[in-house]
């Protein structure tokens, strides 16, 4: 009966949601993988500047005032991204801590009378939170499932997965994270915070959400994918800075892990955004210390101060530290492989059965997690509290319902504690704080740590890939700190006379597992130092990270690369494959090139766009002596804009006069694809039979200067050029017959009196400075009549 009412409620909410104006399309499954074919699930982004006539018209109209406004808005957006991401992180953490606090307080209050009743209440609360999360994802925001980092990494690499930056994805990510993390699943909220920051940055970049009529025209300044890429980069750094209170780590995370293209002005803005996040988070925590945030208190944000722990390390400890690095590399690589296989099975078999199966699966995982976290401590005998230390400030046992060390759970005596419940019956943040704690030697037994390691590792593998927002930072820290503390116990017993803390090895274990799984080094090292406030352990952390990454790389790729491959996101990694050294551009390029003449019939354009999915088409013309000449590149999205507007149709099949005023009909904004949708489709274009008989002159709208490589260039060089410039297309042409000039370093030097803001605004400023010289050369070339006409027309304006 209850299930019927619940199902009816879900169907009603789904129907109401579907009736909203649907301009933000892009449905994906619970893993964030598009339901449609792989061809339509992702699309490359146009990071190249399209220097067509509309572009030059806009550049000519921009004065110094607009240039200043453009730069100021960039910094203002960086400020807004930092404030927005910081507030979102505060909201998520306060909500999670309060839900978890209410859950544990109620459970502890009930188990004083009946453990069975407390057990049932604990399971039901967790189940309700997880059910709310999975319903939000499956019914409203499918793209919000998972961590979102592989998709954001693909976006910054030049691949747009539809739906990942929508407003509904942002809402689903925030509230879904609260339910999944508050429900006690073996996952974290740090990866979703990175995705949340990216969504906030993207929505600000497009001036808000047009679907929900929350937008501002004066904020709609950034129309190109290049500018949106910079904003999303700021959002990623802000997410890490908010999750770990590690602003420098956030900058390095964006630089090392997610971006494929970087420059100094972007570094400044990313650093500024992370600093703003740190200020917002610290201000919120200061406000919460007065007790206004309920169970949040001063916790919630992941920071584990170990500065009062081990003062220094000894040379004899380097060997066990290296062993931790090897263990982290092995367990991290195994984790990547297991999650890859299980997520692939989910995608190919389980999740194809519909949303109901995804809901059942998440609920089943929730029940199993609750059974283990509540049931296993019941099987563990309690231990006597150590002798009280007035200087240590550690109370044993903790009062019922309080987090921290020495939790009294199912103990017959007052001065006893349950070490397994100290890990299981706590929030993950508090459990990590217990493992990192100093001056608590022999708090955990080896049997309890080994039990917790096996069970939590298994839960993390199974939970990863369910239809809820899921991060892997905190589970990785939990797993690593557990086996790190095990190694620390052995080292303490072996070197009994040295001042060694078990918590130090827990910290190194956490770093080793993250390094072995995610394969990050510099950013992860800085993050671990920032969240522990312990610079003295910098060198050991560097050591275990280097070893764990080297060991993990011997088996497979990093976690995010593996998941991107599973989602069919074609990432271009930093290094080309070795086989590319023996291949040329001609061997790799596609042979079925579809091209357009300069003046093309509308019916031919429609036929070609319907018959293939190419997004770029070479445009050819003929010289005066009849030779074929490639004059530029025409994008599919631009062709669709021309077909839909019909303003540039002409009756004559001859090239139009480029000096006329008829071309001032389209602004650059009309050719920009909306960030929140797929843009115009050929099915959206409606033409009459008379329209199909018309012609279009493509000259004013094409990109006359696409990137070109000779056919015998090595594929390695083509790969590096493609990735570093963020290109979408490269022309492969026969080797040129002659050279008209040679550019050296001195030709690219900019005069000192050029405004730096102008250089930031116009990425093609070098070409603009030499335009007069190029014009003089091009006027002498009879073989380039089209480019001559375009350039002459531009200078005459």
SEDRENZA-229928 format. One line per 10 residues: number of its first residue (from 1); their letters; for each residue x, y, z of C-alpha. Coordinates in steps of 0.1 Angstrom, whole numbers, plus 2048, in hexadecimal, padded with zeros to 3 digits. Layout:
NUM	A	X,Y,Z; ...
% end
This chain:
1	XXXXXXXXXX	800,800,800; 81B,818,80A; 830,80F,7EB; 812,816,7D5; 80D,839,7E4; 832,83F,7E0; 832,835,7BC; 814,84A,7B4; 825,868,7C5; 844,863,7B0
11	XXXXXXXXXX	830,860,790; 81C,880,798; 83D,893,79F; 84C,885,77F; 82E,890,76B; 82E,8B3,779; 853,8B6,772; 84F,8AB,74E; 836,8C6,748; 84F,8E1,74F
21	XXXXXXXXXX	85E,8F3,730; 878,8DB,725; 894,8EE,714; 8B0,8DD,728; 8B2,8BB,718; 8CB,89F,71B; 8BE,881,72F; 8D7,86A,73E; 8D6,84A,752; 8DF,846,776
31	XXXXXXXXXX	904,844,76E; 903,864,75B; 904,851,73A; 8ED,85D,71E; 8D0,848,716; 8D3,84E,6F1; 8EE,841,6DB; 912,849,6E3; 914,85F,6C4; 8FA,877,6D2
41	XXXXXXXXXX	904,875,6F7; 922,88B,6F4; 92C,8A8,6DE; 94D,8BA,6D9; 950,8DE,6E4; 95C,8FB,6CE; 979,90A,6E1; 988,918,6C1; 980,93C,6B8; 96A,93D,698
51	XXXXXXXXXX	977,95B,686; 95A,960,66F; 94A,981,665; 934,983,683; 953,97F,69A; 965,99B,689; 946,9B1,68A; 944,9AC,6B0; 969,9B2,6B5; 966,9D3,6A1
61	XXXXXXXXXX	94A,9DF,6B7; 95C,9D8,6D8; 96C,9F7,6E8; 982,9FB,706; 963,9FF,71D; 956,9DD,712; 978,9CD,716; 97A,9DA,73A; 957,9CE,741; 95F,9AC,733
71	XXXXXXXXXX	97D,9A8,74B; 96A,9B5,769; 94D,99D,763; 966,980,761; 972,988,784; 94F,98F,790; 944,96D,784; 962,95D,796; 955,96E,7B5; 931,962,7B0
81	XXXXXXXXXX	93E,93E,7A9; 951,93E,7C9; 934,94C,7DE; 91B,934,7CE; 930,915,7D1; 939,91E,7F5; 915,923,7FF; 90B,902,7ED; 926,8F0,801; 91B,8FF,821
91	XXXXXXXXXX	8F7,8F5,81B; 900,8D1,812; 917,8CD,830; 8FF,8DC,849; 8E2,8C6,83B; 8F7,8A6,83B; 904,8AC,85E; 8E2,8B4,86C; 8D2,896,85C; 8ED,87F,868
101	XXXXXXXXXX	8ED,88F,88B; 8C7,88B,88E; 8CA,867,882; 8E5,85D,89B; 8D5,871,8B8; 8B4,860,8B2; 8C4,83E,8AE; 8D9,841,8CD; 8BB,84C,8E1; 8A6,82E,8D6
111	XXXXXXXXXX	8C1,814,8DB; 8C3,81D,8FF; 8A2,80B,902; 8A3,7F2,8E4; 8BE,7EB,8CB; 8A5,7DB,8B4; 88F,7FA,8B2; 8AE,810,8AE; 8BA,7F9,892; 899,7FC,880
121	XXXXXXXXXX	898,822,884; 8BC,825,877; 8B5,810,858; 895,823,850; 8A5,846,854; 8C2,83C,83D; 8A9,82C,824; 894,84B,823; 8B2,862,81C; 8C0,84B,801
131	XXXXXXXXXX	89D,847,7F2; 899,86C,7EF; 8BB,86F,7DE; 8B5,853,7C5; 892,860,7BC; 8A0,883,7B5; 8BA,874,79E; 8A5,85B,78B; 886,871,787; 893,894,784
141	XXXXXXXXXX	8B9,897,77F; 8C9,878,770; 8E9,88A,767; 8EF,892,78C; 8F8,86D,794; 91C,865,79D; 937,87D,7A5; 935,891,784; 95B,896,783; 960,880,764
151	XXXXXXXXXX	946,894,751; 954,8B5,75C; 977,8A9,753; 969,8A0,731; 959,8C2,72D; 97A,8D4,734; 98B,8BC,71C; 973,8C7,701; 956,8AE,703; 933,8B9,70E
161	XXXXXXXXXX	91E,89E,71E; 8FA,8AA,71A; 8E8,8B2,73B; 906,8B5,753; 904,8DA,758; 8DF,8E0,75A; 8CC,8F2,776; 8B9,8D2,77F; 8DA,8BF,781; 8E7,8D9,79A
171	XXXXXXXXXX	8C8,8D5,7AF; 8C9,8AF,7AD; 8EE,8AF,7B6; 8E9,8C4,7D5; 8CA,8B3,7E4; 8D5,890,7D7; 8F6,894,7E9; 8E5,89D,80A; 8D0,87D,808; 8EB,865,7FD
181	XXXXXXXXXX	906,871,815; 8ED,877,832; 8E0,854,82C; 901,845,836; 90C,836,814; 930,82F,80E; 936,84E,7F8; 93E,873,7FD; 932,895,7F3; 953,8A3,7E6
191	XXXXXXXXXX	950,898,7C1; 92C,8A5,7BF; 939,8C6,7CD; 951,8C9,7AF; 934,8C2,798; 91E,8DB,7AC; 938,8F7,7A7; 93A,8F0,782; 914,8F2,77F; 914,913,791
201	XXXXXXXXXX	92F,921,77B; 91E,915,75B; 8FC,924,765; 90C,945,76E; 91F,945,74D; 8FE,943,739; 8ED,95C,74F; 8D7,944,762; 8BD,92A,758; 8A5,933,73C
211	XXXXXXXXXX	88F,916,743; 886,923,766; 887,947,75A; 8A3,94F,772; 8BB,961,75C; 8CB,983,757; 8D5,992,735; 8F1,9A7,743; 902,988,750; 900,977,72E
221	XXXXXXXXXX	922,983,723; 935,962,71E; 928,953,6FE; 944,93C,6F4; 94E,91A,700; 970,928,708; 963,940,722; 94B,926,730; 969,90E,733; 97B,928,749
231	XXXXXXXXXX	95C,92C,75F; 957,907,764; 97C,904,76D; 977,91E,789; 958,90A,794; 96C,8E9,797; 987,8F9,7AC; 96C,909,7C1; 95C,8E8,7C7; 97C,8D8,7D4
241	XXXXXXXXXX	984,8F7,7E9; 962,8F5,7F9; 963,8D0,7FF; 984,8CF,810; 989,8F3,81B; 9A8,8F1,805; 9AA,90F,7EE; 9CD,908,7E1; 9C4,8E3,7DC; 9A5,8ED,7C8
251	XXXXXXXXXX	9BB,902,7B0; 9D3,8E5,7AB; 9B7,8CC,7A7; 9A9,8E0,78B; 9CB,8E3,77B; 9D6,8BF,77F; 9B7,8AA,77D; 99B,8BA,768; 9A8,8D4,751; 9BA,8CF,72F
261	XXXXXXXXXX	9C2,8F4,729; 9D0,90D,741; 9DD,931,740; 9E8,94B,759; 9C9,962,75A; 9B4,943,760; 9CB,939,77D; 9C5,95B,78E; 99F,958,78B; 99F,934,797
271	XXXXXXXXXX	9B4,93D,7B5; 99D,95B,7BC; 97E,944,7BB; 98E,92B,7D3; 997,947,7EB; 973,954,7EA; 967,931,7F2; 97E,92E,810; 971,94F,81D; 94D,945,819
281	XXXXXXXXXX	952,923,82A; 966,931,847; 94C,94C,84C; 930,932,84D; 943,91C,865; 949,939,87C; 924,940,87C; 91C,91C,883; 933,91A,8A1; 919,92E,8B5
291	XXXXXXXXXX	902,910,8B3; 8EB,91D,898; 8F1,900,880; 8E3,8E4,896; 8F8,8C4,895; 911,8D4,87D; 925,8E4,899; 948,8EB,88C; 94B,8CC,877; 93D,8C1,856
301	XXXXXXXXXX	958,8CF,840; 974,8B6,83C; 991,8C2,84F; 9A4,8AC,867; 9BE,8BF,87B; 9DC,8A8,882; 9F4,8C3,88C; 9F4,8B7,8B0; 9FF,894,8A5; A21,887,89B
311	XXXXXXXXXX	A3A,8A3,89A; A53,893,882; A5B,873,870; A7A,85D,871; A8F,84E,855; A85,82B,861; A61,833,85A; A66,838,834; A64,813,82D; A41,80E,83D
321	XXXXXXXXXX	A36,82E,82C; A41,820,80B; A2E,800,813; A0F,815,818; A14,825,7F6; A16,802,7E6; 9F6,7F7,7F8; 9E4,816,7ED; 9EE,811,7C9; 9E2,7ED,7C9
331	XXXXXXXXXX	9C1,7F3,7DB; 9BB,813,7C6; 9C0,801,7A5; 9AA,7E4,7B1; 98F,7FD,7BB; 990,80D,799; 98D,7EB,787; 971,7DE,79D; 95C,7FE,79A; 962,7FE,774
341	XXXXXXXXXX	955,7DA,771; 938,7DF,788; 92D,800,779; 930,7F1,756; 919,7D4,761; 901,7ED,76F; 901,801,74F; 8FD,7E4,738; 8E4,7CF,74B; 8D6,7DB,76C
351	XXXXXXXXXX	8CE,800,764; 8BE,7F7,743; 8A0,7E9,755; 894,80C,75F; 893,825,77B; 881,80E,793; 89E,7F6,793; 8B6,813,79B; 8A0,81D,7B8; 89F,7F9,7C5
361	XXXXXXXXXX	8C4,7F5,7C2; 8CC,815,7D5; 8B4,80B,7F1; 8C3,7E8,7F3; 8E6,7F7,7F6; 8DA,80E,811; 8CB,7F2,825; 8EB,7DD,822; 900,7FA,82C; 8EA,801,84B
371	XXXXXXXXXX	8EA,7DC,854; 910,7DB,853; 916,7FC,865; 8FE,7F3,881; 901,7CE,883; 927,7C8,882; 92E,7DE,8A1; 915,7C8,8B4; 92B,7AA,8AE; 94A,7BC,8BB
381	XXXXXXXXXX	953,7BA,8E0; 958,7DB,8F1; 97A,7E6,8FE; 983,7F7,91E; 98A,81C,91C; 9AE,826,91F; 9BA,83A,93D; 9AD,85D,93C; 9C4,878,931; 9BB,89B,93D
391	XXXXXXXXXX	9D2,8AB,923; 9C5,897,906; 9A2,8A4,907; 994,883,8FB; 976,875,90E; 970,850,911; 955,845,90B; 943,860,8F8; 920,867,904; 905,855,8EF
401	XXXXXXXXXX	8FD,868,8CF; 91E,87A,8CE; 938,877,8B3; 95D,872,8B8; 974,858,8C7; 96A,83C,8DE; 945,837,8D6; 931,823,8F0; 91C,80B,8DB; 90D,7EB,8E9
411	XXXXXXXXXX	925,7EB,906; 91C,7DB,928; 932,7F3,93C; 934,819,93E; 959,81B,939; 95A,807,919; 959,810,8F4; 953,7FE,8D3; 970,805,8BB; 95C,7F7,89D
421	XXXXXXXXXX	93F,80E,8A5; 956,82B,8A7; 95C,826,882; 93B,819,875; 923,82C,88B; 930,84E,882; 92F,865,865; 94B,85F,84D; 95B,881,856; 95B,878,87B
431	XXXXXXXXXX	968,854,874; 985,863,860; 98C,87B,87D; 98E,85D,894; 9A6,84B,87E; 9BC,86A,87A; 9BB,872,89F; 9DC,873,8B3; 9E3,867,8D6; 9C9,84B,8D1
441	XXXXXXXXXX	9E1,82D,8CE; 9D0,80B,8D1; 9AD,81B,8CE; 9A6,804,8B0; 9AE,7DF,8AF; 9BD,7D0,890; 99F,7B9,88C; 987,7D6,88C; 99B,7EA,873; 99E,7CC,85C
451	XXXXXXXXXX	979,7C5,85E; 971,7E9,857; 989,7EB,83A; 97A,7CC,829; 956,7D6,82E; 959,7FB,825; 96F,7F3,807; 954,7DB,7FB; 938,7F4,802; 94B,810,7EF
461	XXXXXXXXXX	94F,7FA,7D1; 92B,7EF,7D0; 91D,812,7D8; 931,824,7BD; 91B,825,79E; 8F9,825,7AF; 8E0,840,7A4; 8EA,859,7BE; 904,875,7BF; 924,865,7CB
471	XXXXXXXXXX	947,872,7D2; 965,85C,7D8; 97C,873,7EB; 96F,86B,80E; 96A,845,808; 98E,845,7FB; 99A,857,81A; 987,83E,830; 996,820,81F; 9B9,82D,81E
481	XXXXXXXXXX	9B9,839,842; 9AD,817,84E; 9CA,803,840; 9E1,81F,847; 9D8,81D,86C; 9DE,7F7,86A; A01,7FD,85D; A06,818,877; 9FD,7FF,893; A18,7E8,887
491	XXXXXXXXXX	A32,804,885; A29,810,8A8; A2E,7ED,8B6; A4F,7E8,8A2; A5E,80A,8AB; A51,80C,8CE; A6A,826,8D9; A63,83F,8BE; A48,85A,8C0; A32,84C,8A5
501	XXXXXXXXXX	A0C,852,8A1; 9F4,83A,891; 9E1,857,883; 9FE,862,86F; 9FE,842,85B; 9D8,845,857; 9DE,866,846; 9F8,857,82F; 9E2,839,827; 9C6,851,81D
511	XXXXXXXXXX	9DE,863,806; 9EB,843,7F7; 9C8,835,7EF; 9BD,855,7DE; 9DD,856,7CB; 9DA,832,7C0; 9B5,837,7B5; 9B3,85A,7A8; 9D8,85D,79D; 9DC,881,7A9
521	XXXXXXXXXX	9FC,88D,7B8; A02,8B2,7BC; 9DF,8BD,7C3; 9D8,8A0,7DA; 9F7,8A6,7ED; 9ED,8CB,7F4; 9CA,8C1,7FC; 9D6,8A8,816; 9ED,8C1,826; 9D1,8DC,827
531	XXXXXXXXXX	9B6,8C5,836; 9CE,8B8,851; 9E0,8D9,859; A00,8C5,85B; A1C,8D1,845; A36,8BB,856; A29,89C,844; A2C,8AB,822; A4A,895,817; A3A,874,823
541	XXXXXXXXXX	A1A,87E,811; A2D,885,7F1; A3F,863,7F4; A20,84E,7F8; A0E,861,7DC; A2B,85B,7C3; A2D,836,7CC; A07,830,7CC; A03,842,7AA; A20,82E,79B
551	XXXXXXXXXX	A12,80D,7A7; 9EE,815,79C; 9F9,821,779; A09,7FE,774; 9E6,7EF,774; 9CC,807,766; 9C2,82B,762; 9B5,843,77D; 992,841,78B; 984,85F,777
561	XXXXXXXXXX	995,853,756; 986,830,75B; 963,83F,761; 966,856,744; 96E,839,72E; 950,826,73B; 93A,844,733; 948,846,710; 957,869,716; 973,86C,6FC
571	XXXXXXXXXX	98E,87C,712; 9AF,887,703; 9C9,880,71D; 9E8,895,722; 9FE,87C,70F; 9F7,86C,6ED; 9F9,847,6E9; A1A,839,6DF; A0C,82A,6BE; A05,84E,6B2
581	XXXXXXXXXX	A2A,854,6AC; A29,83C,68F; A09,84A,680; A03,869,66B; 9E5,880,669; 9DA,872,648; 9D8,84F,657; 9C2,85A,674; 9AA,873,663; 989,868,655
591	XXXXXXXXXX	986,864,630; 961,86C,62C; 964,892,62C; 944,8A4,624; 949,8C7,617; 934,8E4,60B; 939,8FC,5EE; 93B,920,5F7; 917,926,5E9; 902,908,5F1
601	XXXXXXXXXX	8DE,8FF,5EB; 8C8,8FE,60A; 8BB,8DC,601; 8DE,8CE,5FF; 8E6,8DC,621; 8C7,8CC,630; 8CF,8AB,61F; 8F3,8A9,62C; 8E9,8B3,650; 8CE,898,650
611	XXXXXXXXXX	8E5,87D,642; 902,880,65A; 90C,88D,67C; 92B,8A0,673; 930,8C1,686; 948,8D2,66F; 94A,8D4,649; 965,8E2,632; 95A,8FD,61A; 96A,8FD,5F8
621	XXXXXXXXXX	96C,916,5DC; 97E,919,5BB; 99A,931,5B1; 999,944,591; 9AC,929,57F; 994,90E,58A; 9A8,8FF,5A7; 996,8F3,5C6; 99D,907,5E5; 993,900,609
631	XXXXXXXXXX	987,922,617; 97C,919,63A; 968,904,652; 942,906,657; 933,8F8,678; 913,8E5,679; 904,8FB,694; 90A,91A,67E; 8F9,90A,660; 8DB,902,676
641	XXXXXXXXXX	8D9,926,681; 8D9,931,65D; 8BF,918,653; 8A8,922,66F; 8AB,947,66A; 8A7,946,643; 8B4,96A,643; 8D2,962,62D; 8C0,94D,612; 8C6,95A,5EF
651	XXXXXXXXXX	8B8,951,5CC; 8D9,954,5BA; 8F3,937,5BA; 90F,951,5B7; 923,95F,5D4; 914,97E,5E3; 926,99F,5E5; 93A,99F,605; 93B,9C5,606; 915,9C8,609
661	XXXXXXXXXX	903,9CF,62A; 8ED,9B0,628; 905,99C,63D; 8FF,9B0,65D; 8E2,99A,667; 8F1,982,680; 903,98A,6A0; 91C,973,6AF; 903,96A,6CB; 8EC,95A,6B2
671	XXXXXXXXXX	906,93F,6A9; 90D,936,6CE; 8FF,915,6D9; 8ED,917,6FB; 901,908,717; 8E2,8F7,725; 8D5,8E5,706; 8E0,8D4,6E6; 8D8,8F2,6D1; 8C5,8F1,6B1
681	XXXXXXXXXX	8BF,8CF,6A0; 8B8,8C9,67B; 895,8BD,686; 88E,8E0,694; 893,8F0,672; 873,8F3,65D; 878,8FD,639; 85F,900,61C; 865,8F3,5F9; 86D,916,5ED
691	XXXXXXXXXX	887,919,609; 898,8F9,5FE; 89E,908,5DC; 8B1,926,5EA; 8D7,92A,5EE; 8EE,935,60A; 910,946,607; 924,937,623; 941,94F,620; 938,967,63C
701	XXXXXXXXXX	930,94C,655; 94D,933,652; 96D,932,665; 987,93D,64B; 9A5,933,660; 9A1,910,66D; 9BF,8FD,67A; 9D0,8E9,65F; 9EB,8CE,660; 9FE,8BC,644
711	XXXXXXXXXX	9F4,899,63D; A15,88A,647; A17,89B,669; A1B,881,685; 9FB,87A,698; A0D,882,6B9; A12,8A6,6AE; 9EE,8A8,6A2; 9E2,89A,6C3; 9F5,8B4,6D7
721	XXXXXXXXXX	9E9,8D0,6C1; 9C5,8C4,6C3; 9C5,8C0,6E9; 9D9,8DE,6F3; 9C5,8F6,6DE; 9A3,8E6,6E6; 99A,8E1,6C2; 97C,8D0,6B3; 988,8CC,68F; 9AA,8CC,67D
731	XXXXXXXXXX	9AD,8CC,657; 9C5,8B3,648; 9D3,8BF,627; 9EE,8B5,60E; A10,8C4,614; A10,8E9,609; A23,8F1,5E9; A32,912,5F4; A37,929,612; A2B,94D,613
741	XXXXXXXXXX	A3C,956,634; A4C,94A,655; A42,954,678; A5C,955,693; A5B,95E,6B8; A61,983,6B2; A43,985,69B; A2D,97B,6B8; A3A,995,6D1; A1F,9AE,6DC
751	XXXXXXXXXX	A27,9D3,6E0; A28,9E0,703; A0C,9F9,6FD; 9F2,9DF,6F6; 9D7,9DC,711; 9DA,9BA,723; 9B4,9B9,727; 9B1,9BA,701; 9C8,99D,6FD; 9B4,988,716
761	XXXXXXXXXX	994,991,704; 9A0,98A,6E1; 9B3,969,6DF; 9BD,971,6BB; 9CD,992,6C3; 9ED,989,6B1; 9DB,984,691; 9C8,9A4,696; 9E8,9B8,69A; 9F6,9AA,679
771	XXXXXXXXXX	9D6,9AD,666; 9E1,9CA,650; A00,9B7,646; 9EC,997,640; 9D3,9AC,62B; 9EF,9B9,616; 9FC,996,610; 9DA,987,609; 9D2,9A2,5EF; 9EF,995,5DB
781	XXXXXXXXXX	9E2,972,5DB; 9C9,96C,5BF; 9C4,949,5CA; 9B1,955,5E9; 994,96A,5DC; 97C,961,5F9; 993,96A,615; 99C,98A,603; 977,994,601; 971,98D,626
791	XXXXXXX	990,9A0,631; 98A,9BE,61A; 966,9BF,626; 971,9BE,64B; 98A,9DA,646; 972,9F0,633; 95A,9EF,651
% end
